[in-house]
Amino acid sequence: MFTELAMIDPVAFQIGGIQVRWYGIIIAAGIVLAFLVGQREMVKRGMHPDLLTDLLVWAVPLAIVGARIYYVAFQWDYYKDNPGDIIAIWNGGIAIHGALIASVIVAYLFTKSRNTPFLKVADILAPSILIGQAIGRWGNFINQEAHGGEVSRAFLENLWIPDWIINQMYIDGAYYHPTFLYESLWSLVGIIILLLLRRVNLVRGELFFFYVIWYSVGRYFIEGMRTDSLVAGDLRAAQVVSIISIIIAVALIGYRRVTLKDPPRYLDEEKKSKKSVEKKR
């Protein structure tokens, strides 16, 4: 017997006539947790505790703008005839690659204005970015979007996932691949690997480049399962961006390994801090 289907209401609660949706709550929760983890590590690395707060003031809203611009650009055939809908973000239509690109640009300009090495900050925040992504994908789950192709209920049951997830993947009379779950779990594994790599004391920038590679590899294959992909000609935009990102990240790792002499490393600041404390004692 199948468990009785019960779709999760995307509206968490209402305040007057304003609907507060689970999607927004989940995205906000991901940002908060990512911030707490990132700030703790930044302080540990000898950086000012307010630096990340100041960065997020710029990065979060501009990431949303970037996510919307990216989506509109790949749906221009529609929006060129409906320009009034370009700002109608409340109707849906944002893309994580656009948010990531915008965030990197903002972070680079912000750290440059504060005379802080961009790659140092990027390394520290790499696990936090994946934390936000791992949590944020559950907003797609609530909205029953960003799913893969049609599958059977038996297929989902064989994945050993709870009934409440299976039931939510029942959309318009059919079951679908829970690609949100695949990406969330991929991000979770990436977080664990990044936290372990912190102890290896890699060259500055390599933790961030590993994040780019890890996320892009997973996204490339998961994107191939999805039914709502943005396209560039005959290609899926996310897969193209993923391939380009992997090539750039691998090339930068190799180039910097060959050209940099005695480059700064991730744990350098922590070692300096410990030596300073020991001298004071």
C-alpha positions in Angstrom: 0.0 0.0 0.0 1.3 3.5 -0.8 1.5 6.1 1.9 -1.3 8.7 1.5 0.1 11.6 -0.6 0.3 14.9 1.3 2.0 17.8 -0.5 3.8 20.3 1.7 2.3 23.7 1.7 4.9 26.1 0.3 3.4 28.9 2.5 4.8 28.6 6.1 2.5 31.3 7.6 0.8 34.6 6.9 1.2 38.0 8.5 -1.8 40.0 7.5 -2.0 39.6 3.8 1.7 38.8 3.4 2.6 35.2 2.8 5.9 33.9 4.3 7.1 31.0 2.2 9.2 28.1 3.2 11.5 28.8 0.3 12.5 32.1 1.8 12.9 30.7 5.3 15.1 27.9 4.1 17.3 30.2 2.0 17.6 32.6 5.0 18.5 29.7 7.3 21.2 28.6 4.8 22.7 32.1 4.7 22.6 32.4 8.5 24.3 29.0 9.1 26.9 29.7 6.4 27.6 33.1 8.0 28.1 31.7 11.5 30.5 29.0 10.2 32.4 31.4 8.0 32.7 34.2 10.6 34.1 31.7 13.2 36.8 30.6 10.8 37.6 34.2 9.7 38.2 35.2 13.3 40.3 32.1 13.8 42.4 33.2 10.8 43.0 36.6 12.4 40.5 38.6 10.4 38.1 41.3 11.8 34.8 39.7 12.9 32.8 42.4 11.1 34.4 41.8 7.8 32.0 39.1 6.7 29.0 41.0 8.0 30.0 44.0 5.8 30.6 41.7 2.9 27.2 40.0 3.1 25.5 43.4 3.2 26.6 43.9 -0.4 26.9 40.3 -1.6 23.4 38.9 -0.6 21.2 41.5 -2.5 23.6 41.7 -5.5 23.7 37.9 -5.6 19.9 37.9 -6.0 20.2 40.5 -8.7 22.9 38.4 -10.5 20.8 35.3 -10.2 17.9 37.1 -11.9 20.0 38.7 -14.6 21.4 35.3 -15.5 18.0 33.7 -15.7 16.5 36.6 -17.8 19.5 36.4 -20.1 18.9 32.8 -21.0 15.1 33.4 -21.3 15.5 36.5 -23.3 13.1 35.4 -26.1 10.3 35.7 -23.5 11.5 38.7 -21.6 12.2 40.9 -24.7 8.5 40.8 -25.4 7.5 41.1 -21.7 10.0 43.6 -20.2 7.6 44.3 -17.3 8.2 40.8 -16.1 11.9 41.2 -15.8 11.7 42.5 -12.2 8.9 40.1 -11.2 11.2 37.9 -9.3 8.3 36.9 -6.9 7.0 34.8 -9.8 10.2 32.7 -9.8 13.2 32.7 -12.0 16.6 32.8 -10.4 19.7 30.8 -11.2 22.4 29.8 -8.7 25.2 30.3 -11.2 24.2 33.9 -11.6 24.2 34.3 -7.9 27.7 32.7 -7.6 29.2 34.8 -10.4 27.8 38.0 -8.8 29.0 37.0 -5.4 32.6 36.3 -6.6 32.7 39.7 -8.3 31.3 41.5 -5.3 33.7 39.7 -2.9 36.7 40.5 -5.1 35.9 44.2 -5.3 35.0 44.3 -1.6 38.2 42.6 -0.4 40.3 44.8 -2.7 38.7 47.9 -1.1 39.6 46.5 2.3 43.2 45.6 1.3 42.4 41.9 2.1 43.6 39.0 -0.1 40.5 37.8 -2.0 41.7 34.2 -2.2 42.3 34.1 1.6 38.7 35.1 2.1 37.5 32.7 -0.6 39.3 29.8 1.0 37.7 30.5 4.4 34.2 30.8 2.9 34.3 27.8 0.5 32.7 25.4 3.0 30.2 28.0 4.0 29.1 28.5 0.3 28.4 24.7 0.1 26.5 24.9 3.4 24.2 27.5 2.0 23.8 25.5 -1.2 23.1 22.2 0.6 20.4 23.9 2.7 19.0 26.1 0.0 18.2 23.2 -2.4 15.5 22.1 0.1 13.6 25.3 -0.9 13.3 23.8 -4.4 12.0 20.6 -2.7 9.2 22.5 -1.0 8.3 24.3 -4.2 8.4 21.0 -6.2 10.8 22.5 -8.7 14.3 21.9 -10.1 13.5 18.2 -10.3 14.6 15.5 -12.8 12.8 13.3 -15.2 9.9 11.0 -14.5 10.6 7.9 -12.4 8.4 5.3 -10.7 7.6 5.3 -7.0 9.4 1.9 -6.7 12.6 3.6 -8.0 12.3 6.3 -5.2 11.5 3.7 -2.6 14.7 1.8 -3.6 16.7 4.9 -2.8 15.8 4.4 0.9 14.5 8.0 1.3 11.6 8.9 3.6 8.0 8.8 2.4 7.5 12.5 3.0 10.2 13.2 0.3 8.7 10.6 -2.1 5.3 12.1 -1.6 6.6 15.6 -2.4 8.1 14.3 -5.6 4.6 13.4 -6.8 3.8 16.2 -9.2 0.9 16.4 -11.6 0.3 12.7 -11.5 3.9 11.4 -11.8 7.0 10.9 -9.7 10.3 12.6 -10.5 14.0 12.4 -9.7 14.7 14.3 -6.5 17.6 16.2 -8.0 17.5 18.7 -5.2 18.4 15.9 -2.9 21.3 14.6 -5.1 22.8 18.1 -5.2 22.2 18.7 -1.5 24.0 15.4 -0.6 26.8 16.2 -3.1 27.3 19.5 -1.4 27.3 17.9 2.1 30.1 15.5 1.0 32.0 18.5 -0.4 31.7 20.3 2.9 33.3 17.3 4.7 36.1 17.1 2.2 36.8 20.8 2.4 37.0 20.7 6.2 39.5 17.8 5.9 41.5 19.6 3.3 41.9 22.6 5.6 44.3 20.5 7.7 46.5 19.8 4.6 47.6 23.4 4.5 47.1 23.9 0.8 48.4 26.9 -1.2 46.1 29.9 -0.7 43.2 29.7 -3.2 43.2 26.0 -3.6 40.4 25.3 -1.2 38.2 27.7 -3.2 39.3 26.2 -6.5 38.5 22.7 -5.1 35.0 24.0 -4.2 34.6 25.2 -7.8 35.7 21.9 -9.2 33.6 19.8 -6.8 30.4 21.7 -7.2 30.8 21.9 -11.0 31.4 18.2 -11.4 28.3 17.4 -9.4 26.2 20.1 -11.1 27.2 18.9 -14.6 25.8 15.4 -14.1 22.8 16.4 -12.0 21.9 19.1 -14.6 21.7 16.3 -17.2 18.8 14.8 -15.2 16.8 18.0 -14.8 13.8 19.0 -16.9 13.9 22.8 -16.4 17.4 23.6 -17.6 18.3 27.0 -19.1 19.8 26.5 -22.5 22.4 28.2 -24.7 21.6 27.1 -28.2 21.4 23.3 -28.0 23.5 23.1 -24.8 22.4 23.3 -21.2 23.8 26.5 -19.8 24.7 25.1 -16.4 26.7 22.3 -17.9 28.6 24.7 -20.1 29.4 27.0 -17.1 30.4 23.9 -15.1 32.9 22.7 -17.7 34.4 26.2 -18.1 34.6 26.6 -14.3 36.4 23.2 -14.0 38.9 24.1 -16.7 39.7 27.5 -15.2 40.0 26.2 -11.6 42.3 23.3 -12.7 44.4 25.7 -14.8 44.8 28.2 -12.0 45.9 25.5 -9.6 48.5 24.2 -12.0 49.7 27.7 -13.0 50.1 29.0 -9.4 51.8 25.8 -8.3 54.4 26.2 -11.1 54.9 30.0 -10.9 54.6 30.9 -7.2 57.7 30.6 -5.1 57.0 29.9 -1.4 53.3 30.9 -1.7 51.1 31.7 1.3 49.2 28.8 2.7 45.8 28.3 4.4 47.1 27.7 7.9 49.9 30.3 7.9 47.9 32.8 9.9 46.9 30.3 12.5 50.5 29.3 13.1 51.5 32.9 13.4 48.7 33.5 15.9 49.8 30.5 18.0 53.4 31.7 18.0 52.3 35.2 19.1 50.3 33.8 22.0 53.3 31.6 23.1 55.6 34.6 23.1 53.2 36.6 25.3 53.2 33.7 27.8 
